[in-house]
Structures are given as structure tokens and as C-alpha cells.
């Protein structure tokens, strides 16, 4: 942690009533906790508490094509809900109800009085212990009574009911102090198991099953308190095989999850509640507390979060709510994307449905990338590991897809370079068990792959970690460059992506396919540029691919300005909007502005043209689309417009629990909002650091700590009346620090208070840094 820490205020969501027991209650008012291994939504009810549990590998395939031959397509597709935990209390005459989610500790708490007894519960999902923990307490000894049920949702017996092959079996059996749920999802042969153990203090515990030995319950009466621990698992293993094997063989050699789940539970039960809790908080806060932000918000214990949001919609632009929305994205990423687990999907790690919207897939024409944008600039690069591992696990399948695509397109050079030198590709859709590749019929061009691979460069660039560069960034970019370099054909001296499409754009009601659209050209440019940069950093410039990329990159013509002064989405477009939907939700012709860096302040004409396109496209759109606009506007340096887009998100696309809604709930917008706010406060894409780069009138005075910049720097800033006062810099990799500010740098000192030399030229201050050292800069 760097010096100059700002005053901590609690970051929490709070409510004075439980979430309704309905789909709307789940989506808009339940509180999400998660640890990568599992996600849970807490309703906080006092009659019968409901905790819905998700595990990200319990899934059917996506799409009608996945139905068995000869059978009608069914809608049972994608991620399935894992378990419903019910704790029946039957409490009445409730007063003083309070429900909170602390982002600082990642603990949900529920408390109230019922008939004179005060009840308090806590819930958390622990990454170090891989379990969901619930503690129930009451103010009077012996007054805790409850009945626990753990249900397997959406059981459809595939053995007896003829269907589409996507059935699910499952049962719930009470065994002494635990309820074990187990079953199978037929399509991919997924075995699943969950165990919930109850550990009461005092009182009596009995467990019962029905006449068939199923539908188990645990009844606790007269206890002083109780702890419940839940572990879940499937036989899914995230490896190469799962993406390569036929559906019958994706999981067949993997061991049944009983032993794993029993081990998680046993190890967790060996710890006492306080240790489980403190280990969890230590793990969570190590990441969460890295960044703090103060835009002048004031925490008010007596106002519910949904009331704040309603007031915001009425024009009361509460600064605390804005800070909370920013930090919530960081919280959600820590909860849903951990090393060793599947990455965060379209809904993170939370799904109550039989068929999650859009299958809870990993959608790669914007959604998946947006999920990880805040990992880089808000100091959570470790959260990218799960996506990195996932992507590398499917790389082999993606190489086969690249071979197939290039064969299909008859691209030049394929044959002589041979299979295995075609790199890899990713299409729009990807799931835990399969991926799609680029396709000539797709609504999104091959640039989708580069949209993905450039994340790996950021993974390196924001950490400054050479091992990441060598092992992850360069292989991802290089393989993508191999593929993309063959998707191009030289036409009139320009290399154009054949079979090109600007994601999901329609013209005259049909997806529009073309040659060399801005999305593909810009993305190919970015990937080529970064591959060349990495090759230089690693001294691999003698590779035969390098001259090919050098030859192509200058002839990609990735940005063209049209007659309206816009960045053309299509080469054949003259005026803005002639082709495609005028205000389409995707802003794919601007990927070179964000997340790319091709369009920047050193290309002022392009930057102006990007603003024209942004204005014409309009601000009003779905959740994630607003957030891409937010990030793009931040890159233009226009704080006012950026803020108005952020404000629009809060007013139109956030639910009572601050989840983003497309609609329906999609987590990408939460992540995009966090990345966008960080981009307003700190930029580093032009070779130097620019703090408060897009500061709106509303945020003229404030401070932040721990945001991250390219080159491996952690940055804090204090600003007043729109002017930078101090910067706090921690250098992780010992790189040269370059800074551009409106304000004049007057002094730089290291952590020992010793003055450090810096030079200033062309508005840019530069100083050398040592790895691990911290500096304070005064203006
Ligand atoms: C992309 C978007 C849609 C939606 C889907 C999950 O295809 O164009 O709007 O967000 O992903």
C-alpha cells in the first residue's frame, strides 16, 4: 500500500427489507457473494431464508443445434442453477430489520428482532477455504430454531422422460449433521455434489429423510447459535481435453466430485468460525483495499441503497453512490474470477435459472473483454489469471478452428505455411465445454480474436512482469498474428480482412458482411503492433513472421474519415449511418479508441472524427453499451460527456442491488462502469501517465489511491478544484516514469523523503524509479 492513504469510509450496500422471493427479487435485490468456486445470492428473508447457489461448470450446451438429432430444439441451454438452500425460521413481528453487503469484507449480514429476540446472521464465500459459510446467532440462549433444506433445482429425469438429452437428475439426502445433494446433468455427463454441514452450539439437531430416503431436512431446536458450511463441486476439469473431446468424453475420465467436496468441507470444519471469517476477509481485502476513492461521497447509515438509486434517478446525484458503483465492479470481479476456477461469465458467477440468459456464456464480441477491463486499471490483474488459464486451455481447439477457417476462406499462404502455423481464433461464443471459431457467416469478424488477445498485452503491461510477457502475452498475440496475417488480402495496395463484419450490425434487417470493416482492420492493427512490440522486448525479431507483420501493418488503413467527419465503420460508407443501424449498441468502429490505442491525442483528426461517431451513435443504449461509450468518451478527454454517460448508466441500467441490466442482468456493465470511471481518473495508453484525464465538473475535488497504470505503476492522486495537488507513485517493475499534467511538477521525493531528479520536456516529466519504491510528487 502506498503512502498518503485516504480516510476510509465503509463501502456497503444496505437495505431495510429482505429481497422478495421471486425472479425479480433474485435479479434486482438479492445480494451476491462468491469465491470463484461458487456464487451465492442471499435474500435475507426471515420467514424462510433463501440462498441460491451457482457453480459455473453445471451447464448444458448453447443453441438449438445442440439438441439430439431428430429432436426439437429445447430451451434448456447454458448454465443451470446448482442449489437452493432454504432455512425456515418462521419469524414474525419483525422490527429493526437490516441487510448489508460490505464490499470491504465481502460479508453479508442480516439482523432484526422478532418477538423480542435479536437475530443476526452472516454469510460469506471463502476463496481460501472454497466454501460458503453462514453463521446464525441470537441474543438469548436456546432461542435459535430452524429447519434446513437444500434442493436441487430443475430436476428433469432424463432416463424416464423422453426429451432433448439435456435432463438433470438430483436428490437431497440428510446424513446426520449434513445434507448432501448429488446428481447428474446428462448432456456432458456432469456429476455434481454439494454438502451442507450444520454445526449448532447447544440445542438439538435431528435429520430426516422421506420414505424414499430423500428430500432430507435438518431441524435444529433450542440452539444458542449455529454455523453452516457448504462445499460444492462437479467433475469438470478445465483442460485442453474438455474443448477437444466429443460431448460423451468431455468429463468421462474425471473423478466423481464426492471426495473433493468432502475434503473442502472437512478442512473448513477443522477451523472455527472466527478463523474462517478472518482468513476470508484477509484474502478478499488484500485485493479490494488496494484501491480507495473519495469523490466527496458521504456514507449515510440510514438510507437504503435502492433509495439512493431512486433519488439519483430523480436528480440527486449522490457521490457516495457513484463511489459505490465504481467499487462494486471491483468487488464483483474478486468474487467471480479467481485463479483455479472458471472465469467470470456473462452473469459473473450468479445464475438462478434453468437456462441462464444467453447461456451465461463467455461472449467475445465485447462482453467477455469488458469483464476484464477493470482487472488492469483497478489493480486486480490477478483476477485475469482465471481467464488466461481458460483461454490457454481452449487454445488447441482454437488452433483447429483457425485451420478450418483458413481452409474455408482459401486464404493465401495457408498451404505453404501448413497447419499448426495458422495461429488460433475465437468466435463470438465460448462456454466451459466448447468454443466457437471465426466463421465467414458470423455477424462478427475475425478481429474478435484480436479484441481478446490484446487483453494479454495489458496483463503484461499493467504488471510490468516479464514472465507474463514471455509465457502468456507473447504466445497469445503471436498466435493471433499468425491467424490474422492470413485473413488479409492485398487489394489496391491495402491489406484488407476478407469476410469482415462489424459485430452484430444489421443492414436492411440482415447482418452486414463485407471486406475490411473498421473493427477488423483496427483490431488487426492493434494485434500486429503489440506482437511487434513484444518481439522487440523479447529479442525475437528474427522470427519469419515479423517481416510479414511489418509489411502488413503500414498498409492496413485502419481508420478512415467519412463525409460526415465520422470514423467510417465500413470502407464503402460515405456519410455516417448509411450502412447499418444508426444508433447500434456496438461502437465497433471505435475499438481503436478504446480498448485499442490507435486513435489518441497524437492523432487529433481521428480523435475528432471519433467524437463525431460517438455523438451520432448516441449515448442511450443497453448496459454494457453505455459503458463502452463511457470508456471511449474518457479516452477523448471529455470529462463532462464521460460523466453524463456514467450518470445515464446509474439512472437507467442499474437494479436495486446495483447489478447492471442489459436487460436482463449482465455483469459486463458493472465491470465496464468500473473500468470507465478509472479511465476518467487515470490514463496511461500514450506512453505516459495522465492523471485526472477526464475530470468532470462534479468531481473537481477528491482523491484516489492504488489505481494502476501501464509500466507497472500504482498511482494515487489528490486534486482540488480540478487541479492536481499531489501524486503518489509506487513502482512495481522499476520502469522509467513518464508523466503529463497541466500542472507544473515542483518536487518529487522518494519514501525516505529524499528529493528525486526529474526532467521536463514537451510537457512531459520523466524520472527513473526503483522496483518496490514509492514516490510523492508535488505540483
Ligand atoms: C452480444 C451483444 C448482445 C448481448 C450478448 C450477450 O452479442 O451484442 O447485446 O449483450 O452479447
Boltz pocket constraint, residues with backbone or C-beta under 6 A from the ligand:
constraints:
  - pocket:
      binder: B
      contacts: [[A, 346], [A, 358], [A, 363], [A, 365], [A, 367], [A, 504], [A, 585], [A, 622], [A, 624], [A, 662], [A, 666]]
      max_distance: 6.0
